[in-house]
Amino acid sequence: MVYHKAGNLRCHYCQSSVSPPDVCPSCASRYIRYFGTGTQRLEDELVKIFPHARMIRMDQDTTGGKMAHDRILHSFAQGNYDILLGTQMVAKGHDIKNVTAVGIITADSVLNLPDFRAAERTFSLLTQAAGRAGRGELSGKVVIQTYNPEHYAIEDGAKHDYKAFYDKEIAFRKSLDYPPFSKITKLTITAAGESEVRHKAETVAADLRAALGENSNFIQGPFLATIAKINNSFRMNILIKSLDHSDVNQHILRLNLHIRSDIIIDIDPLNVM
């Protein structure tokens, strides 16, 4: 649940909304303070620094209506606003000539995610966001905030050096047999209760390990999904890293996992969490 200035807690996955508690549900303390690092918090800080700047925010809260993205971008491109503040959606594919400065806040936040594509996503975000500045007659400037300035995704992304990033990333992938040197299959098991989903996931994992035999060391999990509960449904993941995907696919079909309504199968998932 994410706290919003409107005074509610809202889930950005199922869109359910509740009032924030007056008492901590864990320790019963009434001393509750809200800490934020999102776009609303950043907007508050920017208002203090640039009190006279015209600012517009582009995130999930402001783009819910039809054509909201286009209206915000058109208004900004027309010069009706001085600062466009937003999530990753502002970084990709927008050609606005009068942008001369881009700031990327906590550019390395994705690096901390347990996903082998974390460095690739960070590099992609930096190069795309930085490319929004200086697209017109005036030159542009990019400021990157990071806690890991020495990480190769940050260094090479700041320099737009794709070749240097590729050489380091492909060596990392090869050393651990990550794609493109293998295929990953993600199975997400769902159930109404936490103990039920754990039992189901452990049973599926045991069946897969028995079926795959010597390749069972490629199976990871089961483990709770990063977002462990959506729409009152608990979720656990199993990852299968395979050099021969046909063998994995054969056993998934034989175990009838592909026809179960409580299992989602994703081949080469964009998100392994």
Residue pairs with C-beta under 8 A, 6 or more apart in sequence:
1 9
1 10
1 11
1 18
2 9
2 10
2 11
2 12
2 38
3 9
3 20
3 34
3 36
4 10
4 40
4 61
5 40
7 19
7 20
8 17
8 18
8 19
8 20
9 17
9 18
9 19
9 20
10 16
10 17
11 17
11 230
12 60
13 227
13 230
13 231
14 230
14 231
20 32
20 34
21 32
22 30
22 32
23 29
23 30
23 32
24 30
24 32
37 106
38 59
39 57
39 59
39 85
39 86
39 87
40 57
40 61
42 85
42 105
43 55
43 57
43 85
46 53
46 55
46 83
46 85
47 55
50 82
50 83
53 82
53 83
54 80
54 81
54 82
54 83
55 81
55 82
55 83
55 85
56 62
56 72
56 75
56 76
56 80
56 81
56 83
56 84
56 85
57 85
57 86
58 69
58 72
58 73
58 84
58 85
58 86
58 87
58 89
58 90
59 86
59 87
59 89
60 87
62 68
62 72
63 69
63 72
63 89
69 89
72 84
73 84
73 94
73 96
75 81
76 84
76 96
77 96
77 97
77 98
79 98
84 90
84 99
88 125
88 129
90 129
90 132
91 125
91 128
91 129
91 132
92 128
93 128
94 132
95 135
96 132
96 135
97 135
97 136
97 137
98 136
98 138
99 132
99 133
99 134
99 135
99 136
99 140
100 133
100 134
100 136
100 138
100 139
100 140
100 141
101 133
101 140
101 141
101 142
101 143
102 129
102 130
102 132
102 133
102 140
102 141
102 142
102 143
103 142
103 143
103 145
104 125
104 126
104 129
104 130
104 142
104 143
104 144
104 145
105 145
106 145
106 146
106 147
107 122
107 125
107 126
107 144
107 145
107 146
107 154
107 157
108 122
108 146
108 147
108 148
108 151
108 153
108 154
110 118
110 121
110 122
110 125
111 118
111 119
111 122
111 148
111 151
111 153
112 118
113 226
113 273
114 226
114 272
114 273
115 121
115 271
115 272
115 273
116 173
116 176
116 178
116 179
116 272
117 270
117 272
118 153
119 151
119 152
119 153
119 165
119 169
119 172
120 153
120 169
122 151
122 153
122 154
122 157
123 153
123 156
123 157
123 165
123 169
125 157
126 144
126 153
126 154
126 157
126 158
127 157
127 160
127 162
129 142
130 142
130 144
130 157
130 158
130 160
132 140
133 140
133 141
133 142
134 140
134 141
142 158
144 154
144 158
146 154
148 154
149 155
152 164
152 165
152 168
152 169
153 165
153 169
156 162
156 164
156 165
156 168
157 165
172 178
173 179
173 180
173 181
174 181
177 241
177 243
178 184
178 241
179 268
181 243
182 241
182 242
182 243
183 241
183 242
183 243
183 245
183 248
183 267
183 268
184 239
184 240
184 241
184 242
184 267
184 268
184 269
184 272
185 239
185 240
185 242
185 245
185 248
185 252
185 265
185 266
185 267
185 268
186 237
186 238
186 239
186 240
186 265
186 266
186 269
186 272
187 204
187 237
187 238
187 239
187 240
187 257
187 263
187 264
187 265
187 266
188 225
188 235
188 236
188 237
188 263
188 264
188 266
189 197
189 200
189 201
189 204
189 222
189 235
189 236
189 237
189 238
189 262
189 263
190 197
190 233
190 234
190 235
190 262
190 263
190 264
191 197
191 200
191 233
191 234
191 262
192 232
192 233
192 234
193 234
194 234
196 234
197 234
197 235
197 236
198 222
198 236
200 236
200 262
201 221
201 222
201 236
201 237
201 238
202 222
204 222
204 238
204 255
204 257
204 263
205 219
205 221
205 222
205 238
207 255
208 216
208 219
208 238
208 240
208 251
208 255
209 216
209 219
210 216
211 251
211 254
211 255
212 218
212 219
212 240
212 247
212 248
212 251
215 242
215 244
215 247
215 248
218 240
218 241
218 242
219 238
219 239
219 240
219 241
220 238
220 239
220 240
220 241
221 236
221 237
221 238
221 239
222 236
222 237
222 238
223 236
223 237
224 235
224 236
224 237
225 235
225 236
225 237
225 273
226 273
227 235
227 273
228 234
228 235
228 236
229 235
237 272
237 273
239 272
240 248
242 248
245 267
252 258
252 265
257 263
257 265
258 265
